[in-house]
C-alpha cells in the first residue's frame, strides 16, 4: 500500500471498527460510478460506496484508483479536489 492510500484510509476511518470504510472493506471509501463495477467489487451500500469481499481487494482497488488518476495527470492538489470535493466536505463518510 502506498503512503497516500494509507493516509486516505486513516481519514476515511478505515482503521476504526464499525465505520463504513471498515464494514465495506473499502479503505478509500471509493464510490462505484454508475453502470461500472470496480475490480473485485461485490456490491454497493445504500450510500453508493463500493463493497469489497476482503481488505486485500479493497486496498488493491484503492491503489488501482490512485494509479489511474496519476496516469490521467492529476497533481496531488487536483487529486484531492477530485477525491474530496467541496460538496462533500460537510458529509460524514465514516458513518
C-alpha positions in Angstrom: 0.0 0.0 0.0 1.2 3.5 -0.8 1.6 6.2 1.8 -1.1 8.1 0.1 -3.5 5.2 0.3 -2.8 4.7 4.0 -3.4 8.4 4.7 -6.7 8.3 2.8 -7.8 5.2 4.8 -6.9 6.9 8.0 -9.0 10.0 7.1 -11.9 7.8 6.0 -11.9 6.0 9.3 -10.9 2.6 7.9 -8.9 1.6 11.0 -11.8 2.2 13.3 -14.2 -0.7 13.8 -17.8 -0.1 12.6 -17.1 2.7 10.2 -18.4 2.5 6.6 -14.9 2.0 5.2 -14.2 -0.9 7.6 -17.6 -2.6 7.1 -17.3 -2.4 3.3 -13.6 -3.4 3.3 -13.1 -0.2 1.3 -10.2 1.8 2.8 -10.7 4.7 0.4 -14.5 4.8 0.6 -14.5 4.6 -3.2 -17.8 5.1 -4.9 -18.9 2.9 -7.7 -19.6 5.0 -10.8 -23.0 4.5 -12.4 -23.1 1.3 -14.5 -19.5 0.4 -13.5 -18.3 -2.3 -11.2 -14.8 -1.7 -9.7 -12.4 -4.7 -9.9 -13.3 -7.1 -7.1 -16.4 -5.2 -6.0 -19.1 -7.4 -4.6 -21.8 -4.8 -4.0 -22.7 -1.2 -3.3 -24.1 0.1 0.0 -27.0 2.5 0.5 -24.7 5.5 0.2 -23.3 4.5 -3.1 -19.9 3.2 -1.8 -18.4 0.1 -3.2 -18.3 -3.1 -1.0 -15.3 -5.5 -1.4 -15.1 -9.1 -0.1 -11.9 -8.5 2.0 -9.3 -6.0 2.9 -6.8 -7.1 0.3 -9.3 -6.5 -2.5 -10.3 -3.1 -1.1 -6.6 -2.0 -0.8 -5.9 -3.2 -4.4 -8.9 -1.1 -5.6 -7.7 2.0 -3.8 -4.1 1.6 -5.2 -5.5 1.0 -8.6 -7.6 4.2 -8.5 -4.6 6.2 -7.4 -2.6 4.7 -10.3 -5.4 5.6 -12.8 -5.5 9.2 -11.5 -1.7 9.6 -11.7 -1.9 8.4 -15.3 -4.6 10.9 -16.0 -2.1 13.6 -15.0 -3.6 14.6 -11.6 -1.4 16.5 -9.3 -1.7 15.9 -5.6 -3.9 19.0 -5.3 -6.2 18.1 -8.2 -6.4 14.5 -7.0 -7.5 15.7 -3.5 -10.1 18.1 -5.1 -11.5 15.1 -7.1 -11.4 12.7 -4.2 -12.8 15.1 -1.6 -14.9 17.7 -3.5 -16.2 20.7 -1.6 -19.7 19.5 -2.0 -18.9 16.6 0.4 -16.9 18.4 3.0 -19.7 18.5 5.5 -20.8 14.9 4.9 -19.5 12.2 7.2 -18.3 9.2 5.2 -17.4 7.2 8.3 -21.0 6.5 9.3 
